[in-house]
Amino acid sequence: MINLQSDHVKKRIFSGIQPTGNLHLGNYLGAIKNWVNLQNHISSIFSIVDLHAITVPQEPLKLKSSTHEVTAAIIASGIDINKSILFNQSSVKEHSELAWILNCVCRIGWLNRMTQFKEKAGKHKENATVGLYGYPVLMASDILLYKSTHVPVGDDQKQHIELVRDIASSFNNMFTPQNEPDFFTLPEPQIIGEATRVMSLRDGTKKMSKSDPSDASRVNLTDTKEEISNKIKKAKTDPFPLPDTLDELKNRPEAYNLLSIYSSLSDQTLEKALTEFSGKGFSHFKPKLIELAVETLNPISCEMRNLLKNTNEIDKILKDGELKAREIAEPVLKDVKKLVGFVN
Ligand code: TYM
């Protein structure tokens, strides 16, 4: 009989965001906006995943300032540190330790299926770091270290969460003692809302991304009113008025993308947003979208600038989050080590 100490929680969410470059509307609508709602209902943990960031080269000073910026953006968007735990991943060493153990559970064949690695490594696979290849195992560690049950993310992370379930299930089969409940609950992805995959403003078939060389392809959370307005004005469209049905809309990637953004920002279904604009041209629709985007994002960027005036305070917030996160993580990792058979 192994004496385990970590609790089985009913519901807990974990999610993370990389401190690389500017956060954009995709990060906000696909992830952070949902986190802000969920924190009122479920025990919530959010992390600035700096260990993930270094899977591709980072400039040390830039990594530090990006960590501050992303923390400020998350708080400015409405994450309340009295309700949620917010910390940077590298400050809780248990993430790396559990990741190693899970590396010894995850199979190479499973990682070989990951489309995001293929996209990120591109043609130069042999040159990619081992860290980039093993990236989803570190994600598994992030999620399982807190025995999280739900993971709110954008659509692009779905495959990674499926892998996390495979890893958790394999760990359970290998190590849960007979007649005991499974050690890890299999976490479920929560892909919520009308903008789960926000696309580039320049090409409605490409994901909006921090790494797109064209800044005009995305609306950043730090953009000024003028920048937001110019980018949406110049966003690629087609020459037709907005259609009457969702089926027609889905065949028009740019129109679909802009309307999804509108419906997510205005908290209404895509269908409802479509009834507001069907038959109208983009010259009518775009100013409404600009107004809504500015109204939502401008207070966030103002608050971000305010918070960034005092990075010591941001460091304190992260330190506090680290202590709270470790309280949960330590007993889970201790149990994992016992189950694996380590003597310590
Ligand atoms: P990252 O930093 O690329 O993105 C952070 C969150 O933003 C979502 N997202 C989008 N949603 C909609 N449309 C888009 N164009 C768009 N671009 C990004 C992402 O889906 C994500 O939810 N691997 C993760 C970070 C991570 C993590 C975790 C997430 C590390 N450990 C554990 C959940 C649980 C990533 O690179 O996200």
Residues whose N, C-alpha, C, O or C-beta is under 5 A from the ligand:
A	BS01	TYM	F14 S15 G16 I17 Q18 G26 N27 G30 A31 V49 H52 M139 D142 V151 P152 V153 G154 D155 D156 Q157 A195 T196 R197 V198 K207 M208
